[in-house]
Amino acid sequence: MAQRLIVGLDLGSSRIRLAMGQISTSPERGPHLSVVGAVEAPSQGMSRGVVSALEDAVGSLSSALESAERQVGVPIEEAIVGVGGTHVTVIDAKGVVGVSRPDGDIRREDVERVLEATKSAANPANHEILHVLAHGFSVDGQTGIKDPIGMHGIRLETEAHLVLGLAGNVRNLTKAVFRTGLDITELVFGPLAAAEAVTTARERELGVCVANIGASTTSLVIFEEGELLHAVVLPIGADHVTSDIAIGLRTSLQVAETIKLQYATALPDNIGKREEIDLAEFGADQSELVPIRHIAEITEARIEEIFEKVEAELRKVDRSGLLPAGVMLTGGGAKLTGLVDVAKRSLRLPASVAAATHLATPMPEYVHDPSFSTAVGLVQWGYEEQRRGAERSGGAGPSWGGGKALGKIGGQLKKVFKSFIP
């Protein structure tokens, strides 16, 4: 019997990307995840991570699904969907409960109740809770506990991060997916999934920042001691470089995009002063010679602005220049030439372009591409959920850390959102 597909869906502002994985077994590695398919298609009806035109978004997604089904040869019925955009926020919350058993032994039910208590303590109006990420428990005042199950106590407390999405935007995204006939296994904050794909547990323990540079947004997640420390979505991305080039050269966005992909670099000092290109060769109406160095200077200015905003977020959590594992740059915008050098200079940290190169796949040109980090990370997220579910059913203890969602929050939201579909 064929393994059920684990599908990750990344609805970006410029491209829709799907990755499809299966659990494989080999004598050497045992059960492991293999990404068996990946497709991308132009995205319409999406702006800065949210739905701006429902019918256009449904049409683009339907086209991408058809391509994915042709690739893997089976119908795709459900997917783990990434949620992004500047409307997603992360707040701190606390929960306190009394241990239910008379003998004082803490069970999984007590942990679930204290996590529910955090949601009740801080749930802003018009927001949906996507994840509850516990970053520490305390039992009868004893702090620093990672896993309280099996311990003895009377009072159980936790501190957690709540990842919240604006209800209207989350529902519109969900509605667009359901309109294609696709079911939603879980809603996942996209930057967390990207971090799952491009970082190791060791890096998250030491301290790492993942910067996912998309078309219209740049998402940051910062980890330390294996826990999520900070997350934010900045309203600036690679399309802003295109706009700057279009304005600077007084040409169209289409011409500017082509020039960006072929000639843009964030290192103008590496370009000779006499190197030029003719705009007419890229589709401009009139011939005009433009110095490539001028294009690089425009690009460098915008990239420096992006990293200035990243540096400001690092300062908010007192981690400026203090993350040993450095900055992992991913997303489609991370492929820009010279980006790593500007990141090292601006952030005073190690920096590298990261992708999910550790996963086995017959399509490395897609899966090992930084632009697919979120889609592949969603697949890996689903695989880890299945693996931990199997461990729990076998009696193994849970893993609360690593930036993981505690429970199928998306599965619960699914029932609510389906009521909005006519």
C-alpha positions in Angstrom: 0.0 0.0 0.0 1.4 3.4 -1.0 2.4 5.8 1.7 0.1 8.9 2.2 1.6 12.1 0.9 2.7 14.8 3.2 2.1 18.1 1.3 3.4 21.5 2.2 1.7 24.6 0.6 3.5 27.9 0.6 1.2 30.7 -0.8 3.6 33.5 -1.5 3.0 37.0 -2.9 4.8 36.2 -6.2 4.9 32.3 -6.4 2.9 29.4 -5.0 5.1 26.5 -4.1 4.1 22.9 -3.2 6.4 20.2 -1.8 5.3 16.6 -1.5 7.0 14.0 0.8 6.6 10.4 1.8 8.0 8.4 4.7 10.5 5.9 3.3 12.3 3.0 5.0 15.8 1.7 4.4 17.9 -0.8 6.3 20.6 1.8 6.8 18.5 4.8 7.9 15.2 3.2 9.0 12.1 5.4 8.5 13.0 8.8 7.0 11.4 11.6 5.0 11.9 11.8 1.2 10.6 14.7 -0.8 9.2 13.1 -3.9 7.8 16.2 -5.7 7.9 20.0 -5.9 6.2 22.5 -8.1 5.9 26.2 -8.3 3.5 28.5 -10.2 2.9 32.2 -10.5 0.8 33.7 -7.6 -2.1 36.1 -8.2 -4.5 37.5 -5.6 -1.9 37.5 -2.8 -0.2 40.6 -1.4 2.3 40.6 1.5 1.2 37.1 2.6 -2.5 37.8 2.6 -5.4 37.3 0.2 -6.1 40.4 -1.8 -8.3 39.0 -4.5 -10.1 35.7 -3.6 -11.0 34.4 -7.1 -7.5 35.1 -8.4 -5.9 33.3 -5.5 -8.2 30.3 -6.0 -7.3 30.2 -9.7 -3.6 30.3 -9.1 -3.7 27.7 -6.4 -5.9 25.4 -8.6 -3.3 25.6 -11.4 -0.5 24.8 -9.0 -2.4 21.8 -7.6 -3.0 20.4 -11.1 0.7 20.6 -11.8 1.5 18.8 -8.6 -1.0 16.0 -9.2 0.4 15.4 -12.6 3.9 15.2 -11.2 3.1 12.7 -8.5 0.3 10.8 -10.3 -2.1 10.8 -7.5 -4.8 13.2 -6.2 -3.8 15.7 -3.5 -6.5 15.8 -0.9 -4.9 17.7 2.0 -2.0 19.9 2.8 -0.2 21.7 5.6 -0.6 25.3 4.8 1.8 28.1 5.7 0.5 31.3 7.1 2.6 34.5 6.8 2.2 38.2 6.5 2.7 41.2 8.7 -0.6 40.5 10.5 1.0 37.6 12.4 2.3 38.5 15.8 3.9 36.7 18.7 3.0 37.6 22.3 4.0 36.1 25.7 1.5 34.4 27.9 1.4 32.5 31.2 -0.7 29.7 32.5 -1.3 28.2 35.9 -3.2 25.1 36.9 -3.4 22.8 39.9 -2.3 19.2 39.4 -5.4 17.0 39.1 -4.3 13.7 40.6 -4.5 13.3 44.4 -1.0 11.7 44.4 0.5 14.8 42.7 1.9 13.0 39.7 1.8 15.3 36.7 0.3 13.7 33.6 -0.1 14.8 30.0 -3.6 16.0 30.7 -2.2 18.5 33.2 0.2 19.9 30.6 -2.6 20.2 28.1 -4.7 22.1 30.7 -1.9 24.6 31.5 -1.4 25.2 27.8 -5.1 25.9 27.4 -4.8 28.3 30.3 -2.2 30.3 28.5 -4.7 30.8 25.6 -7.4 31.9 28.0 -5.0 34.4 29.7 -4.1 36.2 26.5 -6.3 36.0 23.5 -6.7 39.4 21.8 -9.9 40.1 19.9 -10.1 39.4 16.2 -7.1 37.1 16.3 -6.7 33.3 15.9 -4.1 31.3 17.8 -1.9 29.4 15.4 0.6 28.0 17.9 1.2 27.7 21.6 5.0 27.4 22.0 5.9 26.6 25.6 9.4 27.7 26.6 9.6 26.5 30.1 7.5 25.0 33.0 7.7 25.4 36.7 6.4 23.0 39.3 5.7 24.4 42.8 8.1 27.3 42.1 10.9 25.2 40.6 11.7 26.8 37.3 13.7 25.7 34.2 11.8 22.4 33.7 11.6 21.3 30.1 9.2 18.3 30.5 7.2 18.1 33.7 5.4 14.8 32.9 6.0 12.3 35.6 7.2 14.8 38.2 5.5 15.4 41.5 3.8 18.7 42.4 0.7 20.6 43.3 1.0 23.8 41.1 2.0 23.6 37.4 2.9 26.8 35.6 4.2 27.6 32.1 5.4 30.5 30.0 4.7 30.4 26.4 4.7 32.3 23.1 1.4 32.6 21.4 1.6 32.9 17.6 -1.5 34.9 16.5 -2.9 35.7 13.1 -5.5 38.3 12.3 -8.8 36.4 12.1 -10.0 37.9 8.9 -6.8 37.3 7.0 -6.4 33.7 8.3 -10.0 32.9 7.3 -9.6 34.4 3.8 -6.5 32.3 3.3 -8.3 29.2 4.5 -11.3 29.9 2.4 -9.2 30.2 -0.7 -7.6 26.8 0.0 -11.0 25.1 0.7 -12.4 26.5 -2.5 -10.0 24.4 -4.5 -11.3 21.2 -2.8 -8.1 20.9 -0.8 -8.4 20.0 2.9 -6.1 21.6 5.5 -4.2 19.3 7.8 -2.7 22.1 9.9 -2.0 25.8 9.7 1.6 26.6 10.4 3.4 29.9 10.8 5.6 29.8 7.6 8.9 31.2 9.1 8.8 28.4 11.8 8.5 25.8 9.0 11.4 27.4 7.1 13.6 27.3 10.2 12.7 23.6 10.6 14.0 23.0 7.1 17.3 25.0 7.3 18.6 24.7 10.8 19.7 21.9 13.1 18.8 21.3 16.7 22.4 22.3 17.6 22.1 25.6 15.9 18.8 26.4 17.5 20.4 25.5 20.9 23.4 27.8 20.4 21.4 30.7 19.0 20.4 31.4 15.4 18.4 33.8 13.3 16.6 32.7 10.2 15.8 35.5 7.7 13.3 34.3 5.1 13.5 37.0 2.3 10.4 36.8 0.2 9.0 39.0 -2.6 7.2 41.5 -0.4 8.1 40.5 3.2 11.1 39.4 5.2 10.3 37.0 8.1 12.6 36.6 11.1 12.7 33.9 13.7 15.3 33.8 16.4 16.1 30.7 18.5 18.2 30.2 21.6 18.5 27.2 23.9 16.3 25.3 21.5 13.3 27.7 22.0 11.8 30.4 20.0 13.0 33.8 21.3 11.5 36.3 18.9 9.6 36.3 15.6 8.5 39.1 13.3 7.4 39.8 9.7 8.9 42.9 8.1 7.0 44.6 5.2 10.0 44.7 2.9 11.4 42.1 0.5 13.1 41.4 -2.9 10.4 43.2 -4.9 11.5 46.4 -3.3 14.8 46.0 -5.1 13.0 45.6 -8.4 11.0 48.8 -7.7 14.1 50.7 -6.8 15.9 49.6 -10.0 12.8 50.6 -12.1 12.7 54.0 -10.5 16.5 54.5 -10.7 16.7 53.5 -14.3 13.3 55.0 -15.3 12.2 51.8 -16.9 9.3 49.3 -16.5 9.0 46.7 -13.6 9.4 43.9 -16.1 12.7 45.2 -17.5 13.9 45.9 -13.9 13.0 42.4 -12.8 15.0 40.9 -15.7 18.0 43.1 -15.0 17.8 42.3 -11.2 17.9 38.5 -11.9 20.8 38.8 -14.3 23.0 41.7 -13.1 22.0 42.9 -9.7 24.6 42.5 -6.9 24.9 44.1 -3.5 28.7 44.6 -4.0 29.2 47.6 -6.3 32.9 47.7 -5.6 33.3 44.4 -7.5 31.9 46.0 -10.7 34.1 47.9 -13.1 33.2 51.5 -13.7 33.0 51.1 -17.4 30.8 47.9 -17.5 27.4 48.8 -19.1 24.3 47.2 -20.3 21.7 48.4 -22.9 18.1 48.6 -21.6 16.8 47.7 -25.1 18.3 44.3 -24.8 15.9 43.6 -21.8 12.7 44.8 -23.4 12.9 48.6 -23.0 11.4 50.7 -25.8 14.5 52.8 -26.4 18.2 52.0 -26.3 20.0 53.4 -23.3 23.4 52.5 -21.8 23.4 52.0 -18.0 26.4 51.4 -15.8 26.1 48.0 -14.0 27.8 49.6 -11.0 24.8 52.0 -10.7 22.4 49.1 -10.6 24.6 47.5 -7.9 24.6 50.7 -5.8 20.8 50.8 -6.0 20.6 47.2 -4.9 23.1 47.6 -2.1 21.2 50.5 -0.6 17.9 48.5 -0.4 19.7 45.4 1.0 21.4 47.5 3.7 18.0 48.8 4.7 16.6 45.3 5.0 19.5 44.3 7.3 19.2 47.5 9.3 15.6 46.4 10.2 16.9 42.9 11.0 19.6 44.5 13.3 16.9 46.5 15.0 14.9 43.3 15.8 18.1 41.7 17.2 18.6 44.6 19.4 15.0 44.3 20.7 15.9 41.0 22.3 19.5 41.9 23.2 21.1 39.6 20.7 22.8 42.0 18.4 26.1 40.3 17.4 25.5 37.6 20.0 24.2 34.6 18.1 26.9 32.0 17.7 25.2 30.1 14.9 24.7 33.4 13.0 22.1 34.2 10.4 20.6 31.8 8.0 19.4 33.5 4.8 16.7 31.7 2.9 13.8 32.4 0.6 13.9 33.5 -3.0 15.5 36.8 -2.2 18.4 35.1 -0.5 19.9 34.1 -3.9 20.9 37.7 -4.7 24.6 38.1 -5.3 26.5 39.7 -2.5 23.7 39.3 0.1 25.9 37.2 2.5 28.7 39.8 2.5 26.3 42.7 3.3 24.7 40.5 6.1 28.0 39.8 7.7 29.0 43.5 7.5 25.7 44.9 8.8 24.9 42.3 11.5 28.4 41.4 12.6 27.5 37.8 12.7 28.3 34.7 10.6 25.9 34.5 7.6 25.1 31.9 4.9 22.5 31.1 2.4 20.5 28.0 3.7 18.2 25.5 2.2 16.9 22.0 3.0 19.9 20.2 1.5 19.8 17.4 4.1 16.6 15.8 2.7 16.7 13.0 0.1 14.9 13.9 -3.1 14.9 13.1 -6.8 14.4 16.8 -7.5 17.3 18.6 -5.8 17.1 21.6 -8.2 13.8 22.5 -6.4 14.0 21.0 -3.0 17.5 22.2 -2.3 16.7 25.7 -3.5 16.3 28.4 -0.8 13.0 29.6 -2.3 11.5 26.2 -1.4 12.5 26.3 2.2 9.1 27.1 3.6 7.2 24.5 1.5 9.8 21.8 2.3 9.7 22.9 5.9 6.0 22.4 6.1 6.5 18.8 4.8 9.1 18.2 7.5 6.8 19.8 10.1 4.1 17.2 9.1 6.6 14.4 9.3 7.8 15.4 12.7 4.2 15.6 14.0 3.5 12.1 12.7 6.7 10.8 14.3 6.1 12.4 17.7 2.5 11.2 17.6 3.8 7.6 17.1 6.2 8.1 19.9 3.5 9.3 22.3 1.2 6.4 21.4 4.1 4.2 22.2 4.6 5.8 25.6 7.5 8.0 24.8 7.7 11.4 26.4 6.9 14.6 24.4 9.4 17.1 23.0 8.2 20.6 24.0 11.1 22.6 22.5 12.4 23.3 19.1 9.8 25.9 18.2 7.1 23.2 17.8 3.3 23.7 18.0 1.8 21.9 20.9 -1.2 20.2 19.5 -3.1 20.3 16.2 -4.2 23.9 16.5 -4.8 24.1 12.7 -6.9 21.0 12.8 -9.2 22.6 15.3 -9.4 25.8 13.3 -10.4 23.8 10.2 -13.8 22.9 11.6 -14.5 26.6 12.3 -13.3 27.9 9.0 -15.3 25.3 7.0 -18.5 26.9 8.3 -17.6 30.0 6.3 -17.6 28.1 3.0 -20.9 28.3 1.0 
